[in-house]
Amino acid sequence: MIKNISNLGDAALYCDFGKEINKETNTQVIKYFKGIQKENIEGINNLTPSYNKLIISFDLRKKNFKDLKKQIENLEIDESESLKNKKVKVPVCSDESFSLDIKRLEEKLKIKRDAIYEKFFNKEFFCYMTGFIAGMPFLGDLDKGMRAKRLETPRVKVPKGSIGLTEQFANIYTYESPGGWNIIGNTPLNIFDSAKELEPNLINPGDTVIFNEISMNEYKNYYD
Amino acid sequence: MTKTYFEVIRPGINSTFQDMGRNNLYHIGIPFSGAMDNRNYILSNRLVGNNLECPVLEFAYQGPLLRYQGDKINIAITGDVNFTIKKNENLIYGRCYESFILENGDELDILSTNKSVYGYLAFGGKLDLEYQWSSCSVNTKANIGSNNGKKLEANQKINISFINKNLNNKKLNYINTKIENIRIIKGTNYDYFSEAGKNIFLNKEFYVSKLSDRMGMRLDGPKIENIVDTNIKSEGLIKGVIQVPADGNPIIMLSDHGTIGGYPKIGVVISADYDKLVQLAPGTKIKFKEVDLASAETLFKLYELETQNLISQI
């Protein structure tokens, strides 16, 4: 049961799953997200799971906060059910034309370029959530020594396919967008495809992602 | 049958096809989109005898100049808009909230929105548009929706696949009221801000910045001081959320907003005031007034009743 539900404005429920950001809390969020999605409750128009929150927005013509809160609180979600996840391999080229912020990271983290990539490639990352822009996965966790803050001034345009790092997380820019994460490489893999209406996202919450290094030559000759 | 279409001679600043928007996609990062000012969108469809949820052309500030080819068709424009219709050598000044018949060769020139942002052009018939996730709404940032996810461009065509038979003139006596007071409910991070900051938020005037679009509205004015943390762990957003980043200037999330954000939420605009909010043009004064949840729900019922009442008058 979700214990802590408050209102976000007049047309959304704000469900808090606890302060800690870890796989366990997030797995709870994802289970409730999938469970509520399956119920197909009349009036709910969006569910947004994140690290430790779930926002349920609804159509104020059909529902109100008090009634929907009660309905969600009374919902029986099978918390023991394990989630079906997949492993996704993401090829990344770290050529200097792509690794826009590697020098900044070397300075901020006080570790060498090679050590940064060694801690990044061929490790398992967990997908906490997708969003901000369509299909962007938020992946964790980075090693303690790899955690840097966002750029002081965000870029107006981050190239499509860029791999960004900030704090304990990595992400992938699914298309060109503004953004403030530290860019360390680029993937030729298409992470979001709006033509696939049923499954536009390659990576979904709960999935495992492994980044593997490719050369510039492999990058140029890559086909999905 | 002859082909029926509008030729786009001038596209306007930001003209996009919009309808009710798309639901249940926030979790993959796709926002609602849809017409910014829902009431004016619905009324435009009603005026040309369409189903209320048909796609229309939304324009901002300056709209398009269109030349029509085809049999007689009804159009209607809502909002607070200056427009003309050129029939041969005659120039007719158009009126909002009234249907007009266009004939082959007529030119419709949507000159400007008056001290507001968005206007709506509805066509009496069916537009030939693609649906994506059951909506034609264009999201230009993600290139999603009809028209390849792009705004209207010069020299393209707007194809009409069907014209409504009924060409009766319809009109509505309605004046858009402007409001400066936008009502809000306290946000989930309201307590992140100092007493002085909260006081500024609820009592001082802000101005709509030029850096406003379908994604968000930025405000200029006195800075709102944060005393806890200028970042939160990224979490979901909804339309109307007011975030305050480190620089102390509020940003209000609008229909094409990013689905996740990491700035503290000081408030949320109530649903009843959203249509009015989006019409506030850059430079306009804006003041926030706090209401509780019960009042916000009542105000929304009143808003809905008023909309239904307007629909029934057409």
Interface residues (C-beta under 8 A of the other chain):
Chain A: S6 N7 L8 G9 D10 A11 A12 Y14 I21 F33 I44 N45 N46 L47 T48 P49 S50 Y51 N52 K53 L54 I55 S57 L60 R61 N64 F65 M129 T130 G131 F132 I133 A134 G135 M136 F138 T174 Y175 S177 F192 S194 E197 P200 N201 N204 P205
Chain B: N23 N24 L25 Y26 H27 I28 G29 I30 F32 Q132 W133 K141 A142 N143 I144 G149 I185 G187 T188 K233 S234 E235 G236 L237 I238 G240 V241 G258 T259 I260 G261 K265 V268 V269 I270 S271 L293 A296 E297 F300 E304
